[in-house]
Structures are given as structure tokens and as C-alpha cells.
Amino acid sequence: MYRVLLTDHMCKEAVAVFAAYPEIEIVSEGTLSDAELASRLPDFDAVIIRSPTKLTREIIAAGKKLKFIGRAGVGVDNIDVEAANAMGIAVLYVPAGNAISTAEHTVGMILAVARRIPEADRSMRARRWDRGRLVGMELHGKTLGIIGLGRVGREVARHMLGFSMRVIAADPNVSGEQGARDGVTMVDLETLLHESHVISIHVALTRDTAGLISDAHVAAMREGVLLVNCSRGEVVDEGAVQRGLESGKLAAVGLDVFAQEPPGDTTTFSHPRSVFTPHLGAATPEARIRVAVHIAESVANALMTGEMRDVFVGRPDGAGGTRA
């Protein structure tokens, strides 16, 4: 008999997956405190979490029987993967489950900042008619720069090519031939910053990508660029964004993610050309169910057969990981 702990209010569809496995007993909980989680883990062979739960080295070490950690999502930055691997625990995740939802949200953010839709909405609610002042930018014929051409980046590219945009991307892991198959021209980051009218970020948080967009990178951009981040908040220096807005180098920004969530007080929120959402990129019912079912199936199969899919393997330098 195996025991699996489901945290963070996993959906009923994920719970139902285990009905086909009488050898697996599940315990479904809400989001547990660190102390509660550490005290519960010794009794389980696997644990499945969402974003709210953080699995530190100390908490993972408490799971003496743990064989698998399942992450219902694409990001694993809330798991000490290196520690888990060192303890012989495999980290399973869902690299493609959120791609459609996140890409669609990104497209919405791009349109919102390009056409100044939230600002115009606020103006109308204040009974103003600022038709002349709130003229936006047409995307047709402009250049979209995508930083990180993974699953989400490729999905964004596919949508934005429909707007007749020229799409370029910077990603050291994607060849020019691979990019061309998606209608994307691969360039280096410096070229992307210089040539893009719109920049959208789609990278995992690693030592290499933390602070990826700094004052120096903003300075390298063309005047009046639109910047959208729906990946991880720490990838963008929020102070650099604020200074870019104030100088006019950034015409507008759209942020769905923040270094601190919920974010603290920041003057960026008062800037009229800013659009913010509370980390909603992957927060659709469809995506939540899809990733939860996928990870439940992965963990159940791994326990019963030893076969694993979508394993995240941390690198010793902490710079990222690879899909096995």
C-alpha cells in the first residue's frame, strides 16, 4: 500500500484519478503550514503540491519515505529540486499543462498595453471622453521579441503571427532551424532588445535569469517599447521598470508576476501606463484541472510501475534544470 498526500485543495478530478489504484491511499488537504507539512510527510510515499506550498530542504528531509514529489504546474521554483535529487526523490511536473492559458493571458496583456484598454476603461468610468489622449499602437507590422521560446513562448508566437507581427526570439536552447519551424527568427538578446517594439518574457526562474531585465537592458531597448512579463517576477528588476516608465523608454508595461507575491507598496502601481494582474496566467479552470490530472496520473504510474514522465532534474549550480 502506498500513501499520497495531496495539498493546496487539489481538484476532485485529480482525486478521482487514484480511484483506479486500490493500492494507493490518498489524503487530500488544503495548504499546510511548514510545521504541519514536515510533521505529516514521514507517513507518505509521495506528495503533490501547487504554488502555495514551498518544499525546502528541511521539509523534504522530513519525508523519510518520500519517493516522488509532484508539482501541479510548470514551475518548480517552490521546490528545492537539488535537495530532493540528492535524497533520491524524483520531482515530477507538468511542463506543457499551463501553456495555452498563460499564452492567452500574455496576448491579452499585449493588447491591453498596446491599445491602452485599462487606462481607457478607467477614464470612461470617471465620465471622461479621452479619445484623443488614449490613442494606442497598432501591432500589425511591428516586431515582437520573445525571451524564452519554450512551450508558452511558441504558443505566444503562434498567436501573434496572426497579427502579422514579425516575431524574433532569444533562447540559447533553441536553434535557428527550430525557431524557423515556428515562424520565428532566432537572435541574441542584445539584438532582440534593440529591434523589438514589444517584448514578452517566458523563462523559468534560475540563477541565470534572475534580474534578467535590468537598468542596462532597459537602456538597450528602443524608445517606447512595450514590456510584458507573465513568467516569474524575479526575472524583472521592478525598480528598472519603474525608471524606464518614468523616462519614457518603456511606453507601457504589463506584469502578471512579481518578486514578492502579493507585492508590497510600489510606485509602479500608480503609473497610468501600467497594467497588472495577480498571477493569473495559468489560473483558468481548464488549466488547473489539466495539470492536476496530469500530475496525479504521473505520480500514480510512477508508484505502481517505476516509470516516470516529465521529471525535473536540477543542475548542481542551481542554474536550472532539464526535462528527462
N, C-alpha and C positions, 0 to 999 in steps of 0.2 A: 504493500500500500504506500502510495506517495501522497504528500500533502503540499498544496499550493496555496499561498497567501495572495489574494487579490486586494490591492489597496486603491485609494482615490476614487471610490464609488464606480468601479468598473461596471459597464453596462450589462444588462441582462442577456444580451446576445453573446457576450464573451463568456458569461457564466454558463450559458446553455451548451457551449462547445464541450465542456467537460462531462456532460451527461452521457456522452458516448464512451466514457472511460471509467468504468466502475472501479478500476484500480487506483483512481486519483480522487482524493478528498480535497475539496476546496473550502476555504474560509474567506468570505468577502467582507471587507471593512471599508470605512471611509479613509480619510487621510490621518495617519497616526503621527504622534509626536516622535521625535528621535528616540526618546527613552522607551516609549511603548513599542516602537518598531524593533529596537535592539532586544527587548525582552521577549518578543514574540518569535523572532526569526529562528532561534535554535530548534524549533519544532517543525520547520518546513524544509522541503527539498527544493522549492522554487518560490520566487516572489515576482509578481507582475505589478509595475508601477506606471503612473502617468507623471506629468510635470511637477505637481506639488511635492512629491516625495523625493528627498535627497538621500542617496545612499553613499555615505562617506566610508572611508577605510575602516573606521571603528565600528560602524553599524554592520558593514559586510562581514567583518571578522566575527561578529556575534552569531552569524548564521553557520554554525558548525556543520550542519548537514546540507547546506546550500549547494546545489549543482548548477542551477540556472537562474539568471536574473532576466526578466522580460521587460522591455520598455515599450509601452504602447505609444509609439511615436517615432519620429525620425531622429531627434536629438538625444544624445546620451551624455550631455554635459552635466546632468544632475546625478551621474553615477561615476564613482572612481573606478573606471574600467581597468586601469593598470593594476590597482589593488585586487580587483576581482580576478583578473587573469592570473596574478601571482598566487592566488589561493585556489586556483584550479576551477574557478567558476566562470562559465560561459555567459556572455552578455548578448542576448538576442534583441533585435529591434525591428522596426518596420520602415525601411528606407524609402519606400515608394508610397506609403499609405496616405500621407498628407499632401502629396504633390499637387493634385488638382485643386484642392481647397486653397492652399497657400498661393498657388499661381493666380487663381481667380481673384483672390484678395489683392494681390500685387497689382493686377491690371486695374482693379477698382481704384487703388491708391494713385496709380499713374494718371488715370483720367481725372481724379479728384484734384490733384495738384496742377495738372496741365490746364484744366478749364476752370479752376478756382471755384469748384462747386460748393464746398463747405462754407467758404467765405461769402459767396453769393447767397447761400441759404440764410446765413446769419444776418446779412444785410436786409433781405426780404422780411425776415421775422421782426426786424426793427423798423419796419414800414418805410424802408428806403428803396429807391429805384436807381441803383448804381450801375446802370447798363454800360455807361461809357468807361467807368473806372475798372470794372471787373472783367475786362476782355482777357481771355486765356490764350493758350498756344495750341496751334494745330499740330498733331503728331505726324500726319502724312508727310513722308519725305525726310523726316528727322532721323537722327541716329540714336538708337538705344544701346547703351553699354551695359552688359550683364557681367557682374563679377561673380564667378562660380557657375559653370554650366553643367550642373548636376541635373537631377530629375526635375526639380522645381524650375531651375533656370531654363531648361529646354522647353518646359511647358509654357513659361512666360514668353519665350522667343516665338513659339508657335502661334500664340495669340496675337502678339504684337506685329508679326509679319503680316497679319490680316489687316493691319492699319497702314500697310505699305511703308513701314519703317525699315530703315537699314539697321540690321542687328549685328553688333560686334560683341565679343566676349573675351574675358581674360580668365584663363584657368590652366594652370600648369599641368593638370592631369588629362587635358583634352587636346588631341591633335588637330591640326588644321583640317585633315580629312574627315574626322569625326564631326567637327563643327559644321563643315560644308554640307554634310548629310542632313543637318537640321536647318540649313539655310543661314548659318551664322558664320561670320568671318572671325577667326581667332587672332587676337592681337595681344601685345603685352599691356600691363596695367597702365604704364605711362601713356601709351597711345590711346587707350580707352578713356582715360581721364581728360585728355586733350581734345578728343574728337566728339564725345558724346553730348547730346542735348539733354538726354535723360539717362540716369544711372540707377540701376536696380541691383541690390546685393543679395546673393544667395549662397552663402558659405557657412560651413559649420564653425563653431567657436573652438579655436585651438590656440596654442601659443603663437602660431604664425599669423593668425587672423585677428587676434585681439588688438584693438586700436588700428585696424586696417585703414580706416579713413581718418586722417589726422589733419592738422592745420596745413601741413605741407602738401597733402593730397588735394585738399580743397583749393589751395593756391594754384595747383597744376590744372585744375578744371577750366573749361571755357566759361566766359561770363554768362550768368543767368541760367545755369544748369538746374535741372530738377533732380533731386536725390530721394530715393525710396529705399527703405530697409525693412524687409519682412523676414530676416533671418535670425540673428541674435543681436541683442542690444549692445553687448560689449565690443562688437566689431566696429562700431562707430563712436568716435570721441564726440560726445554730445556738446561739449564746450566748443569744439571746432565747428560743429553745425551751427550753433548759435552765432558765432563770429562770422561765419560765411553768410548767414541770413542778414546780419546787420550790415555787412559790407556790400551786399548785393551780388556777390559771387555766386551764391545759391539763390535762385529765384524763388524756390519753394522746396519744402521737404515733406515727406510722408513717412512717419515712423509707426510701426506696429509693435516694435520690441524696444526694450530699454535695459540699460546696465543694471538698474535696480527696478524690480517689479513688485508692487506698484512703485512708480518713480516718485522721488521726493520733489520738493519745490524746485522749479527751474524756470528761468525767464523764457526758455524756448516755447513754453506753452502759451505765452502771451503774444507770440509773434503771429500776425494775421495770415502770413503765408505758410503756416504750418498746419499739417493735418495729422491727427493722432488717433490710433485705435488701441485698445487694451489687449494686445497679443491675441488677435482674433484670426490670424492667418489660417490656422488649421482647425479652428473651433467651429466646424459645422457638424451637425448630427451625422451626416453621411461619413465624414472623415473619422469622427470619433468611433463610430461603430466598426468601420472598415479596419482601422488599426487595432482595435481591441480584439476583434475576432481573429485577425491575422496572428497576433502575438499569442493569443490563447491556443490556437492551433499549433503554433510553432513550439511552445513550451510543452504541450501535451505530447506531441510527436517525439520531441527530444527525450522526454522522460521515459516513454514507452519503447522507443526503438534505438535511442542514442544518436539518431540522425538529426543534424542541426542545419537550419537555413537562416540566412541573414544574421550572421554572427559578427559583432563589432569587436575587432581586435585592437586594443590600444597600443600605441607606439611607446617605447621606453622613454623617449624625450618629451612625451606629453603633447607632441605637435599635432596629433590627430589619430586617425585610425583607418582601417581598411575593412571592406566587406569581404568576408570569407565565403 
